[in-house]
Amino acid sequence: MHRQVYYNNSRETNNLPAYIDNLFNRREYNMNYQDATYSSRPNQARRKRRVESRLPIDGQENVGTATVILASGANGRGERDTGEAALFAEKAFDLAIALRGNLLKRFTGRSMIEELAIVEAASKADLRSAIQDVEVKNIYLMGHSTYHSVALTDGSADWHDVGMMVDGHQKNGVFANLGCGIIIDKDPIPLGRYAISANGRLLGKEDSSATFSEMSDLRQYSVLTA
């Protein structure tokens, strides 16, 4: 991510709206993730076989229709960042309103309406919980990312990690990676490939960057080929 220093760690929470307004006026702010760990991970073919060997073979899918929006708390270097966490939470709230209207109620660390939840400063455990919950149909990820991986609050998760989180069923809804989609591997595997069934859809950027201002506008993203 190419980012000017607009955020100061001493920033008070009540300055957030001004910070966001300042950010919106800088279109160069994008959601690239400098995932230094991805290229050093084990052989791709072996990792694929490991995931595919444990996927459900009976076509099991979610039974519910809930939607979870996971808002990361990490910056583009994969480091925990309270300023970024607040920004992603605001964009998650915008997306929730776009999905369900303006009746959303805000709770500490989580926002819910009917079957929609926002998890702020989302961790790998939160992603695992959403993937393994049979009541959850749709998962939206907001954070710095590549085509293959995302920076969550407690570290990086890639397509292999997501696949290893699958337990007993896959999603027949949407798995959306709403950060950047820069491809950094010769065998491009999208982040949510193994989380969805044949009836599911992957949304994201395909070898291109996403800007902060467009993260809650799903029209800016493409349906990816798994």
C-alpha positions as CSV (number, residue, x, y, z in Angstrom):
1,M,0.0,0.0,0.0
2,H,1.3,3.5,-0.8
3,R,0.2,5.6,2.1
4,Q,1.1,9.1,3.3
5,V,1.3,9.7,7.0
6,Y,-2.2,11.0,7.6
7,Y,-2.7,9.1,10.9
8,N,-1.0,9.8,14.2
9,N,-1.1,7.3,16.9
10,S,-2.1,9.9,19.4
11,R,-5.3,10.7,17.4
12,E,-8.4,10.8,19.5
13,T,-11.4,8.7,18.4
14,N,-13.6,11.8,17.9
15,N,-11.2,13.0,15.2
16,L,-12.1,10.0,13.0
17,P,-14.6,11.7,10.7
18,A,-12.1,14.4,9.8
19,Y,-9.4,11.7,9.2
20,I,-11.8,9.8,6.9
21,D,-12.7,13.0,5.0
22,N,-9.0,13.8,4.6
23,L,-8.4,10.3,3.3
24,F,-11.3,10.4,0.8
25,N,-9.6,13.3,-0.9
26,R,-6.5,11.3,-1.6
27,R,-7.3,8.8,-4.3
28,E,-3.8,7.3,-4.2
29,Y,-4.7,5.5,-1.0
30,N,-5.1,1.9,-1.9
31,M,-5.5,-1.4,-0.2
32,N,-2.4,-3.2,-1.4
33,Y,-0.9,-5.7,1.0
34,Q,2.9,-6.2,1.2
35,D,2.6,-9.9,2.0
36,A,6.2,-10.8,2.6
37,T,5.4,-14.3,3.8
38,Y,3.4,-15.5,0.7
39,S,6.3,-16.2,-1.7
40,S,8.2,-18.2,0.9
41,R,5.4,-20.6,1.7
42,P,5.6,-24.4,0.7
43,N,5.2,-25.9,-2.7
44,Q,1.9,-24.8,-4.3
45,A,0.8,-28.2,-5.6
46,R,1.4,-29.9,-2.3
47,R,-0.6,-27.2,-0.5
48,K,-3.5,-27.6,-3.0
49,R,-3.6,-31.4,-2.5
50,R,-3.6,-31.0,1.3
51,V,-6.6,-28.7,1.2
52,E,-8.5,-30.6,-1.5
53,S,-8.1,-33.9,0.4
54,R,-10.1,-32.6,3.3
55,L,-12.9,-30.8,1.6
56,P,-16.5,-32.1,2.0
57,I,-17.2,-34.7,-0.7
58,D,-20.9,-34.9,-0.2
59,G,-21.7,-31.4,-1.4
60,Q,-22.6,-30.2,2.1
61,E,-23.4,-26.4,2.2
62,N,-24.5,-23.9,4.7
63,V,-28.1,-24.1,5.9
64,G,-28.5,-20.5,7.0
65,T,-28.5,-17.2,5.2
66,A,-26.5,-15.0,7.5
67,T,-23.9,-12.5,6.3
68,V,-20.7,-11.6,8.2
69,I,-18.5,-8.6,7.4
70,L,-15.0,-9.0,8.8
71,A,-13.2,-5.7,9.1
72,S,-9.4,-6.1,9.6
73,G,-7.3,-4.2,12.1
74,A,-4.0,-4.4,10.3
75,N,-2.2,-2.0,7.9
76,G,-0.6,-2.8,4.6
77,R,2.5,-4.2,6.2
78,G,0.4,-6.7,8.2
79,E,0.9,-4.8,11.4
80,R,-1.9,-4.2,14.0
81,D,-3.1,-0.6,13.5
82,T,-5.9,1.0,15.5
83,G,-6.3,3.8,12.9
84,E,-6.8,1.3,10.1
85,A,-9.1,-0.8,12.3
86,A,-11.4,2.3,12.7
87,L,-11.4,3.0,9.0
88,F,-12.3,-0.6,8.0
89,A,-15.0,-0.6,10.6
90,E,-16.5,2.5,9.1
91,K,-16.4,1.0,5.6
92,A,-17.9,-2.2,6.9
93,F,-20.8,-0.2,8.3
94,D,-21.3,1.5,4.9
95,L,-21.4,-1.9,3.2
96,A,-23.9,-3.2,5.8
97,I,-26.2,-0.2,5.1
98,A,-25.9,-0.8,1.4
99,L,-26.8,-4.5,1.9
100,R,-29.6,-4.1,4.4
101,G,-30.7,-0.5,4.5
102,N,-30.1,2.1,7.3
103,L,-31.7,0.2,10.2
104,L,-28.4,-1.2,11.4
105,K,-27.8,-0.8,15.1
106,R,-24.2,-0.4,16.4
107,F,-22.9,-2.5,19.3
108,T,-19.4,-2.5,20.9
109,G,-17.2,-4.5,18.5
110,R,-20.1,-5.8,16.5
111,S,-23.0,-4.5,14.6
112,M,-26.1,-6.6,13.8
113,I,-29.4,-6.5,12.0
114,E,-31.4,-9.6,11.3
115,E,-28.8,-12.0,10.1
116,L,-26.0,-9.6,9.4
117,A,-23.0,-9.0,11.7
118,I,-19.9,-6.8,11.5
119,V,-16.8,-8.0,13.3
120,E,-14.3,-5.2,14.0
121,A,-10.6,-5.8,14.2
122,A,-11.3,-9.3,12.8
123,S,-8.8,-12.0,13.5
124,K,-8.0,-15.4,11.9
125,A,-10.2,-17.0,14.6
126,D,-13.1,-14.7,13.5
127,L,-12.6,-15.8,9.9
128,R,-12.5,-19.5,10.9
129,S,-15.7,-19.0,12.9
130,A,-17.6,-17.5,10.0
131,I,-16.3,-20.2,7.6
132,Q,-17.3,-23.1,10.0
133,D,-20.7,-21.6,11.0
134,V,-23.4,-23.4,9.0
135,E,-25.7,-20.4,9.5
136,V,-23.4,-18.1,7.6
137,K,-23.9,-17.9,3.8
138,N,-22.0,-14.8,2.8
139,I,-18.5,-13.5,4.0
140,Y,-17.1,-10.1,3.1
141,L,-13.5,-9.3,4.0
142,M,-12.3,-5.7,4.4
143,G,-8.6,-5.2,4.7
144,H,-5.3,-4.9,2.9
145,S,-5.0,-7.9,0.6
146,T,-3.6,-9.6,-2.5
147,Y,-5.5,-11.9,-4.8
148,H,-4.4,-14.8,-2.7
149,S,-4.2,-13.4,0.9
150,V,-5.5,-10.9,3.4
151,A,-3.9,-9.1,6.4
152,L,-6.0,-9.8,9.4
153,T,-5.5,-8.2,12.8
154,D,-3.4,-11.1,14.1
155,G,-1.6,-12.0,10.9
156,S,-1.9,-13.1,7.3
157,A,-4.3,-15.7,5.9
158,D,-4.1,-17.0,2.4
159,W,-6.2,-19.4,0.3
160,H,-4.5,-22.4,1.9
161,D,-5.3,-21.2,5.4
162,V,-8.9,-20.5,4.4
163,G,-9.2,-24.0,2.8
164,M,-7.8,-25.6,6.0
165,M,-10.5,-23.7,8.0
166,V,-13.3,-25.4,6.0
167,D,-14.9,-28.0,8.2
168,G,-17.9,-30.1,7.0
169,H,-19.5,-27.6,4.5
170,Q,-18.8,-24.9,2.0
171,K,-20.7,-21.7,1.3
172,N,-23.3,-21.3,-1.5
173,G,-23.3,-17.6,-1.1
174,V,-20.6,-14.8,-1.7
175,F,-17.0,-14.8,-0.5
176,A,-15.8,-11.3,-1.2
177,N,-12.2,-10.1,-0.8
178,L,-12.7,-6.3,-0.9
179,G,-9.1,-5.2,-0.7
180,C,-6.6,-5.3,-3.6
181,G,-6.3,-8.3,-5.9
182,I,-2.7,-8.1,-7.1
183,I,-1.6,-11.5,-8.3
184,I,1.8,-12.5,-7.0
185,D,1.9,-16.2,-7.9
186,K,2.2,-17.9,-11.3
187,D,-0.7,-20.2,-10.2
188,P,-3.3,-17.6,-9.2
189,I,-5.6,-19.0,-6.5
190,P,-8.1,-16.6,-5.1
191,L,-8.4,-16.2,-1.4
192,G,-11.8,-17.8,-1.0
193,R,-11.6,-20.5,-3.6
194,Y,-12.0,-23.4,-1.2
195,A,-14.5,-21.8,1.1
196,I,-17.3,-21.8,-1.5
197,S,-19.2,-24.6,-3.2
198,A,-20.0,-24.9,-6.9
199,N,-23.0,-22.7,-6.1
200,G,-21.0,-20.0,-4.5
201,R,-19.4,-16.8,-5.9
202,L,-16.1,-15.2,-5.4
203,L,-15.9,-11.4,-5.6
204,G,-12.7,-9.4,-5.7
205,K,-10.2,-7.5,-7.8
206,E,-8.4,-9.5,-10.5
207,D,-4.7,-8.3,-10.6
208,S,-5.6,-4.7,-9.8
209,S,-5.8,-2.5,-6.8
210,A,-8.7,-1.3,-4.7
211,T,-9.0,2.1,-3.2
212,F,-10.4,2.9,0.2
213,S,-13.2,4.9,-1.3
214,E,-14.6,2.0,-3.3
215,M,-14.5,-0.8,-0.7
216,S,-18.2,-0.6,0.1
217,D,-19.3,-0.4,-3.6
218,L,-19.6,-3.9,-4.8
219,R,-20.0,-2.7,-8.4
220,Q,-16.3,-2.1,-8.4
221,Y,-15.5,-5.8,-8.0
222,S,-15.6,-8.7,-10.4
223,V,-16.8,-12.3,-10.1
224,L,-13.6,-14.3,-9.9
225,T,-13.0,-17.7,-11.5
226,A,-12.2,-20.3,-8.9
